[in-house]
Amino acid sequence: MILVNVFAIFSAALFYFNKISPLAFLTSSALWFLLMLLFWYLLPLSIYRRAATFKDSFRAVLSAADFTIENDRGSRGWEWSSFSSWMETPHFFHLYFNSRSFFIVPKEAFEGDDVHEARKILNAKIPK
């Protein structure tokens, strides 16, 4: 994806300095738009539709001793010491086991005002 963006910037610079024609710039811009659409929307949608994991409804339980994820088929828990750090994005909590392995928890897994409580527990139990 980075290479596609570098290509778009390079073609814009070439067009600005009159090194390529407007048609070539329009074609490269249309290609950029198509590739970004594929990377950002179509590819993730096709992956999420096929995997049963993304169709499940999860419930997250944060206690003083551990973090547990539950669904209709079962549950799995981790002690707080298993996590090295955490990060928050608009729709998810990212819980890192190490620099290469992490677990994404959707904020939808928390009911009502529990997102704020989850944030407080994560701050207390896992270094940021």
C-alpha positions as CSV (number, residue, x, y, z in Angstrom):
1,M,0.0,0.0,0.0
2,I,2.9,2.3,0.7
3,L,4.3,1.6,-2.8
4,V,0.9,2.6,-4.3
5,N,0.9,5.9,-2.5
6,V,4.5,6.6,-3.5
7,F,3.5,5.9,-7.1
8,A,0.6,8.4,-6.8
9,I,2.9,11.1,-5.3
10,F,5.5,10.5,-8.0
11,S,2.9,10.7,-10.8
12,A,1.5,13.9,-9.4
13,A,5.0,15.4,-9.3
14,L,5.6,14.4,-12.9
15,F,2.3,15.9,-13.9
16,Y,3.2,19.2,-12.0
17,F,6.5,19.5,-13.8
18,N,4.8,18.7,-17.2
19,K,6.8,15.5,-17.7
20,I,3.6,13.4,-18.3
21,S,0.4,14.2,-20.1
22,P,-2.9,14.8,-18.3
23,L,-4.3,11.5,-19.7
24,A,-1.4,9.6,-18.1
25,F,-2.0,11.4,-14.8
26,L,-5.7,10.7,-15.0
27,T,-5.0,7.0,-15.7
28,S,-2.6,6.7,-12.8
29,S,-5.0,8.5,-10.5
30,A,-7.8,6.1,-11.4
31,L,-5.5,3.2,-10.8
32,W,-4.6,4.7,-7.4
33,F,-8.2,5.1,-6.5
34,L,-9.1,1.5,-7.5
35,L,-6.2,0.0,-5.6
36,M,-7.0,2.0,-2.4
37,L,-10.6,0.9,-2.7
38,L,-9.5,-2.7,-2.9
39,F,-7.0,-2.4,0.0
40,W,-9.3,-0.4,2.3
41,Y,-12.8,-1.9,1.6
42,L,-13.1,-4.8,-0.7
43,L,-10.3,-7.0,0.6
44,P,-11.2,-6.7,4.3
45,L,-14.9,-7.3,3.5
46,S,-14.1,-10.4,1.6
47,I,-12.0,-11.8,4.5
48,Y,-14.5,-10.8,7.2
49,R,-17.4,-12.4,5.3
50,R,-15.7,-15.8,5.0
51,A,-14.4,-16.2,8.5
52,A,-16.9,-17.5,11.1
53,T,-14.9,-15.8,13.9
54,F,-15.9,-12.4,12.7
55,K,-19.6,-13.3,12.7
56,D,-19.6,-14.4,16.4
57,S,-20.8,-12.2,19.1
58,F,-18.3,-11.8,21.9
59,R,-18.5,-10.6,25.5
60,A,-15.4,-9.3,27.3
61,V,-15.1,-9.8,31.1
62,L,-12.4,-7.9,32.9
63,S,-11.7,-8.9,36.5
64,A,-9.0,-8.1,39.0
65,A,-7.2,-11.4,38.2
66,D,-7.7,-11.8,34.5
67,F,-9.2,-10.9,31.1
68,T,-11.7,-13.3,29.6
69,I,-13.5,-13.4,26.2
70,E,-16.7,-15.4,25.9
71,N,-19.1,-16.4,23.2
72,D,-21.8,-19.1,22.8
73,R,-19.2,-21.9,22.2
74,G,-17.0,-21.2,25.2
75,S,-14.5,-18.8,26.8
76,R,-10.8,-18.1,27.1
77,G,-9.0,-16.1,29.7
78,W,-5.5,-14.6,30.2
79,E,-3.8,-13.3,33.3
80,W,-2.9,-9.6,33.2
81,S,0.8,-10.5,33.4
82,S,0.5,-12.1,29.9
83,F,0.1,-8.6,28.3
84,S,3.0,-6.3,27.8
85,S,1.1,-3.2,26.7
86,W,-2.2,-1.9,25.3
87,M,-3.4,0.7,22.9
88,E,-6.8,2.2,22.2
89,T,-8.3,3.1,18.8
90,P,-11.7,4.5,18.0
91,H,-13.4,1.0,17.8
92,F,-10.9,-1.4,19.4
93,F,-8.6,-2.1,22.3
94,H,-5.3,-3.7,21.2
95,L,-3.8,-5.9,23.9
96,Y,-0.2,-6.8,23.2
97,F,1.5,-10.0,24.3
98,N,4.8,-8.8,22.8
99,S,5.9,-6.6,19.9
100,R,4.6,-9.1,17.3
101,S,1.6,-10.7,18.9
102,F,-1.6,-8.9,20.0
103,F,-5.2,-9.4,20.6
104,I,-7.9,-7.0,19.3
105,V,-11.0,-6.5,21.5
106,P,-13.9,-4.6,19.8
107,K,-15.4,-2.0,22.1
108,E,-18.8,-3.5,21.1
109,A,-17.9,-6.4,23.4
110,F,-18.5,-4.2,26.4
111,E,-22.1,-3.4,27.4
112,G,-23.2,0.2,28.0
113,D,-20.7,2.3,30.0
114,D,-18.4,-0.6,30.5
115,V,-16.0,0.8,27.9
116,H,-15.0,3.5,30.3
117,E,-14.6,1.0,33.1
118,A,-12.5,-1.3,30.8
119,R,-10.2,1.7,30.0
120,K,-9.7,2.2,33.8
121,I,-8.9,-1.4,34.4
122,L,-6.5,-1.6,31.5
123,N,-4.7,1.4,32.7
124,A,-4.3,-0.1,36.2
125,K,-3.3,-3.6,35.0
126,I,-1.3,-3.2,31.8
127,P,1.5,-0.6,31.2
128,K,0.8,1.6,28.2
